[in-house]
Amino acid sequence: MKELKILWLQGQGCSGCSISLLQSSYPSLEEFVETSLRELKININFHPLFMPLNFLDEGGISKLLCDPQSDNFLFIIEGSIPTRDSDKNLTLHIEGEEIPFAKYIEKISLKALAVMAVGTCASFGGINALDPDLTGARGVREILGSNHRSRKGLPVINVPGCPPHPDWILGTLLDIILYILDIGTPIELDEYNRPKRFYARTVHESCPLAGFFSETIFAKKFGEQGCLLALGCKGPVAYGDCPERKWNGGVSSCMISGSVCIGCTEPGFPREFMPFIYYPPKPLPLIFPPPASVVQLYGLYGRSMWEELLKKKTRLGGQA
C-alpha cells in the first residue's frame, strides 16, 4: 500500500469537530498528513469543509463518492445520521441519484479498512437526538450495527466529544493506521467503542479540583474556590483526559477555566446531562455532609445517574 485515502463526510452537525481538528498543535493536521509511515502517503481524499469549492466539479465529486478509487481508504463520519424520512432529511446526489445518507454509509462502510465516528453526534446521536428528535438522529454504530467489522476486522471506533479534542482524533487515526500497517498493537476500546487511550478514566479523576471534592469543599457560586460538583459538574460520570491534556495547545480545560464538565463525551449527552449548570434550590450549608450525601440531598443527578456513578466506582469520600 503506497497511499491511504481518507474519505470524510458530514451528516447532521455544525462542523465543530472539523474546526477542532484544525486547531491541532502537536502535530498539526498538515504535519500529520505530510508525515509518511513506511513510505505510506496519507491523503484526505475528500472533506466537504477542507476542499476548495473548485477542487472538483459535481461530476467529479459524484464519481469520487460512488467509488473512492480504491479499497485502501478510511471512512470518517462527522455528525449524526437521520433515520426518519431519510430520503428528505439528508441525501447525497451521486450520479444523478438521490441516496439517503444512512444507506450510503451502509454501502461504503463495507469497502473501508476502518470506520471512525468523530464527535458525539456521529458516535451517539448527540444534540440532534434531543426530543422531539424530528429526524431520528442516530450514531454510526447504530446504523451499521454492533457486529459491524471493517475490512481490517475493526468495529466502528467512536471518538466522542462536543467537540472532541484534536489529539483524540489524530491519535486515534494514528493508532488505526499503525494497526492497518501491522506495526501497532490492537486498539483497546471501552464498552462504547471509545479508545481507552483517551477515555479510560473519568474527568473527575484527573481534575485539578478533585482534592476539594475529597475534603468536601464545594463552591457555592462560580469563581469561588472548591469542587464544582454542587454547581452541576458531570466530571464523576464523564470519561476523557481533558483536565490533564488541556485544550488550545495545552492552555486550559473546562474546570480550569472555571466552568463545569457538561459530560459531552457520554452516550446520553446532552439529554441526560441537562441542565448543564445547576443552581441549588436553597442555600448550601456552611458545613457539608459526606460527598455522597451532598449528591443525594440536592438531587444533582437522577437516581439512574447516581447508580451509574456508584457502579463505575467513582471516588467518593476519598475512596477509589
C-alpha positions as CSV (number, residue, x, y, z in Angstrom):
1,M,0.0,0.0,0.0
2,K,1.6,3.3,-1.1
3,E,-1.3,5.6,-0.4
4,L,-4.0,5.6,2.3
5,K,-7.0,7.7,1.5
6,I,-9.4,9.3,4.0
7,L,-13.0,9.9,3.0
8,W,-14.5,12.3,5.5
9,L,-18.3,13.0,5.2
10,Q,-20.5,15.2,7.4
11,G,-24.0,14.3,8.4
12,Q,-26.1,16.5,10.7
13,G,-23.6,18.7,12.5
14,C,-22.1,22.1,13.0
15,S,-18.6,21.3,11.6
16,G,-17.2,21.9,15.1
17,C,-15.3,18.6,15.1
18,S,-13.5,19.6,11.9
19,I,-12.8,23.0,13.3
20,S,-11.4,21.4,16.4
21,L,-9.1,19.2,14.3
22,L,-7.8,22.3,12.5
23,Q,-6.6,23.5,15.9
24,S,-4.3,20.6,16.4
25,S,-0.8,21.5,17.5
26,Y,1.5,18.6,18.2
27,P,1.3,17.6,15.4
28,S,-0.7,20.0,13.3
29,L,-3.0,18.5,10.7
30,E,-0.6,19.5,8.0
31,E,2.3,17.7,9.7
32,F,0.2,14.6,10.3
33,V,-0.8,14.4,6.6
34,E,2.7,15.2,5.3
35,T,4.5,12.6,7.5
36,S,4.9,9.3,5.8
37,L,4.8,6.0,7.7
38,R,6.8,3.2,5.9
39,E,6.6,5.4,2.8
40,L,2.8,5.4,3.1
41,K,1.3,8.7,2.0
42,I,-1.8,9.9,3.8
43,N,-4.3,11.7,1.6
44,I,-7.5,13.3,2.7
45,N,-9.2,12.4,-0.5
46,F,-12.4,14.2,0.3
47,H,-13.7,16.5,3.1
48,P,-16.6,18.9,2.4
49,L,-15.2,21.6,4.6
50,F,-11.5,21.4,3.7
51,M,-11.8,21.1,0.0
52,P,-11.8,24.3,-2.1
53,L,-15.0,24.9,-4.0
54,N,-13.3,24.4,-7.4
55,F,-11.4,21.2,-6.4
56,L,-13.9,19.0,-8.2
57,D,-17.0,19.7,-10.3
58,E,-20.2,17.9,-9.3
59,G,-19.4,15.0,-11.6
60,G,-16.0,14.6,-10.1
61,I,-17.4,14.6,-6.6
62,S,-20.1,12.2,-7.6
63,K,-17.6,9.8,-9.1
64,L,-15.4,10.0,-6.0
65,L,-18.2,9.3,-3.6
66,C,-19.6,6.5,-5.7
67,D,-16.2,4.8,-6.0
68,P,-13.4,6.0,-3.5
69,Q,-11.0,5.0,-6.3
70,S,-9.5,2.1,-4.3
71,D,-10.2,-0.1,-1.3
72,N,-7.3,1.5,0.6
73,F,-9.3,4.1,2.5
74,L,-10.5,5.1,5.9
75,F,-14.1,6.2,6.3
76,I,-14.7,9.0,8.8
77,I,-18.2,10.4,9.6
78,E,-18.9,13.6,11.5
79,G,-22.4,14.5,12.5
80,S,-25.4,12.3,13.2
81,I,-27.3,10.2,10.7
82,P,-31.1,10.9,10.1
83,T,-33.2,7.8,10.1
84,R,-36.7,9.3,9.9
85,D,-37.7,10.4,6.4
86,S,-34.1,10.0,5.5
87,D,-34.9,10.5,1.8
88,K,-35.9,14.0,2.7
89,N,-33.7,15.0,5.6
90,L,-30.2,14.2,4.2
91,T,-29.3,12.7,0.8
92,L,-26.2,12.6,-1.4
93,H,-26.6,13.4,-5.1
94,I,-24.5,10.7,-6.8
95,E,-24.5,10.0,-10.5
96,G,-28.0,11.5,-10.9
97,E,-29.5,9.6,-8.0
98,E,-30.5,10.8,-4.5
99,I,-29.2,8.4,-1.9
100,P,-30.2,8.6,1.7
101,F,-27.1,9.3,3.9
102,A,-27.8,6.2,6.1
103,K,-27.9,3.9,3.0
104,Y,-24.7,5.4,1.6
105,I,-22.9,4.8,4.9
106,E,-24.0,1.2,5.0
107,K,-22.7,0.7,1.4
108,I,-19.4,2.4,1.6
109,S,-18.5,1.1,5.1
110,L,-18.3,-2.4,3.5
111,K,-15.3,-1.3,1.5
112,A,-13.5,0.7,4.2
113,L,-10.4,-0.5,6.0
114,A,-11.8,1.2,9.1
115,V,-14.8,3.3,10.1
116,M,-14.5,6.1,12.6
117,A,-17.2,8.3,14.1
118,V,-15.9,11.7,15.1
119,G,-17.8,13.7,17.7
120,T,-20.7,12.8,19.9
121,C,-23.3,13.4,17.2
122,A,-21.6,10.8,14.9
123,S,-20.9,8.5,17.9
124,F,-24.3,8.5,19.7
125,G,-26.7,11.0,18.0
126,G,-25.7,13.9,20.2
127,I,-27.6,17.2,20.2
128,N,-29.6,16.3,17.1
129,A,-31.2,13.4,19.0
130,L,-32.7,15.7,21.6
131,D,-36.5,15.5,22.0
132,P,-38.5,15.7,19.8
133,D,-35.8,14.2,17.6
134,L,-37.6,15.1,14.4
135,T,-35.0,13.4,12.1
136,G,-34.4,10.2,14.1
137,A,-30.8,11.2,14.6
138,R,-28.5,8.2,15.3
139,G,-24.8,7.4,15.7
140,V,-22.9,5.5,13.1
141,R,-22.7,2.3,15.2
142,E,-26.5,2.2,15.5
143,I,-26.7,2.4,11.7
144,L,-24.1,-0.3,10.9
145,G,-24.9,-2.5,14.0
146,S,-22.7,-3.5,16.9
147,N,-21.5,-6.6,15.0
148,H,-20.1,-4.5,12.1
149,R,-16.5,-5.1,11.3
150,S,-14.4,-3.3,8.7
151,R,-12.2,-5.0,6.1
152,K,-9.4,-5.0,8.7
153,G,-11.7,-6.5,11.3
154,L,-12.3,-3.3,13.3
155,P,-15.6,-2.3,14.8
156,V,-16.9,1.3,14.4
157,I,-14.5,3.4,16.5
158,N,-16.1,6.3,18.3
159,V,-14.3,9.5,19.2
160,P,-16.9,11.5,21.1
161,G,-16.8,15.0,22.4
162,C,-18.6,18.2,21.6
163,P,-16.2,18.7,20.0
164,P,-13.5,16.0,20.6
165,H,-10.0,17.2,21.4
166,P,-7.8,17.3,18.2
167,D,-5.4,14.9,19.9
168,W,-8.2,12.3,20.3
169,I,-8.9,12.5,16.6
170,L,-5.3,12.4,15.3
171,G,-4.2,9.9,18.0
172,T,-7.0,7.5,17.1
173,L,-6.3,8.0,13.4
174,L,-2.6,7.1,14.0
175,D,-3.5,4.0,16.0
176,I,-5.8,2.9,13.2
177,I,-3.1,3.5,10.6
178,L,-0.5,1.6,12.6
179,Y,-2.9,-1.3,13.1
180,I,-3.6,-1.4,9.4
181,L,0.1,-1.5,8.6
182,D,0.5,-4.3,11.1
183,I,3.0,-2.3,13.2
184,G,0.7,-1.3,16.0
185,T,-1.0,-3.1,18.9
186,P,-4.7,-3.8,18.9
187,I,-6.8,-0.8,19.7
188,E,-8.3,-1.1,23.2
189,L,-11.9,0.1,23.2
190,D,-14.3,0.5,26.1
191,E,-18.0,-0.6,26.2
192,Y,-19.0,2.4,24.0
193,N,-16.2,1.7,21.4
194,R,-14.1,4.7,22.6
195,P,-10.3,4.3,22.6
196,K,-9.2,3.6,26.2
197,R,-6.1,5.6,25.4
198,F,-8.1,8.7,25.8
199,Y,-11.3,7.7,27.6
200,A,-10.1,5.2,30.3
201,R,-10.7,7.5,33.3
202,T,-13.4,9.9,34.4
203,V,-12.8,13.6,34.0
204,H,-13.1,13.8,37.8
205,E,-10.0,11.5,38.3
206,S,-7.7,14.0,36.7
207,C,-9.5,17.2,37.7
208,P,-7.2,19.7,39.5
209,L,-10.2,20.4,41.8
210,A,-10.6,16.8,42.9
211,G,-8.8,17.5,46.2
212,F,-11.5,19.9,47.2
213,F,-14.0,17.1,46.5
214,S,-12.2,14.7,48.9
215,E,-12.2,17.4,51.5
216,T,-15.9,18.1,50.9
217,I,-15.1,21.7,50.0
218,F,-17.7,22.8,47.3
219,A,-18.0,26.1,45.5
220,K,-21.4,27.7,46.1
221,K,-21.1,30.0,43.2
222,F,-18.8,30.3,40.1
223,G,-15.5,31.9,40.9
224,E,-15.4,30.6,44.4
225,Q,-12.7,28.1,45.5
226,G,-13.8,24.5,45.7
227,C,-15.1,21.5,43.8
228,L,-17.8,22.4,41.2
229,L,-20.0,19.3,41.7
230,A,-22.7,21.3,43.6
231,L,-22.9,23.6,40.5
232,G,-23.7,20.8,38.2
233,C,-20.3,19.4,37.2
234,K,-20.6,16.0,35.5
235,G,-16.9,15.1,35.8
236,P,-17.6,12.0,38.0
237,V,-19.7,10.3,35.3
238,A,-17.9,11.6,32.1
239,Y,-14.9,10.0,30.6
240,G,-12.0,11.8,29.0
241,D,-8.5,13.1,29.8
242,C,-9.4,16.8,29.2
243,P,-8.1,18.2,32.5
244,E,-4.6,16.8,32.1
245,R,-4.4,17.1,28.2
246,K,-5.9,20.6,28.2
247,W,-7.1,22.5,25.1
248,N,-5.8,25.2,22.8
249,G,-2.2,23.9,22.8
250,G,-2.3,22.8,26.4
251,V,-3.6,26.0,27.9
252,S,-6.8,25.2,29.7
253,S,-9.9,23.0,30.1
254,C,-13.4,23.4,31.3
255,M,-12.9,23.2,35.0
256,I,-9.6,25.0,34.9
257,S,-11.3,27.9,33.2
258,G,-13.9,28.0,36.0
259,S,-16.8,26.1,34.2
260,V,-18.2,22.7,34.9
261,C,-17.8,19.5,32.9
262,I,-21.1,19.0,30.9
263,G,-20.4,15.3,30.1
264,C,-20.1,15.8,26.3
265,T,-18.2,12.5,25.7
266,E,-21.0,10.4,27.0
267,P,-23.8,8.5,25.1
268,G,-26.5,10.3,27.0
269,F,-25.3,13.8,26.1
270,P,-26.9,16.2,26.2
271,R,-30.3,14.8,27.1
272,E,-29.2,13.1,30.4
273,F,-26.9,15.9,31.4
274,M,-29.2,18.9,31.4
275,P,-29.3,21.4,32.9
276,F,-25.6,21.8,32.4
277,I,-25.4,24.4,35.2
278,Y,-27.2,23.5,38.4
279,Y,-28.2,26.1,40.9
280,P,-29.3,24.6,44.3
281,P,-32.9,25.4,45.2
282,K,-31.8,26.7,48.6
283,P,-28.5,28.0,50.1
284,L,-25.9,25.3,50.7
285,P,-24.9,24.7,54.3
286,L,-21.7,26.0,55.7
287,I,-20.7,22.5,56.8
288,F,-21.1,19.8,54.2
289,P,-22.1,16.2,54.9
290,P,-20.0,13.5,53.1
291,P,-19.9,13.9,49.3
292,A,-22.4,11.0,48.7
293,S,-25.0,12.7,50.9
294,V,-24.4,16.0,49.1
295,V,-25.3,14.5,45.8
296,Q,-28.4,12.7,47.2
297,L,-29.5,15.7,49.3
298,Y,-29.6,18.2,46.5
299,G,-30.6,15.8,43.7
300,L,-27.7,16.9,41.4
301,Y,-28.2,13.7,39.5
302,G,-31.3,11.5,38.9
303,R,-31.4,8.1,40.5
304,S,-30.2,6.3,37.4
305,M,-27.1,8.5,37.1
306,W,-26.4,8.1,40.8
307,E,-26.5,4.3,40.4
308,E,-24.2,4.6,37.4
309,L,-21.8,6.8,39.4
310,L,-21.6,4.1,42.1
311,K,-21.3,1.3,39.5
312,K,-18.3,2.9,37.9
313,K,-16.7,3.1,41.4
314,T,-16.1,6.8,41.2
315,R,-14.0,8.1,44.0
316,L,-16.5,9.1,46.7
317,G,-15.4,10.3,50.2
318,G,-11.8,10.0,49.2
319,Q,-12.1,6.3,48.3
320,A,-11.2,4.8,44.9
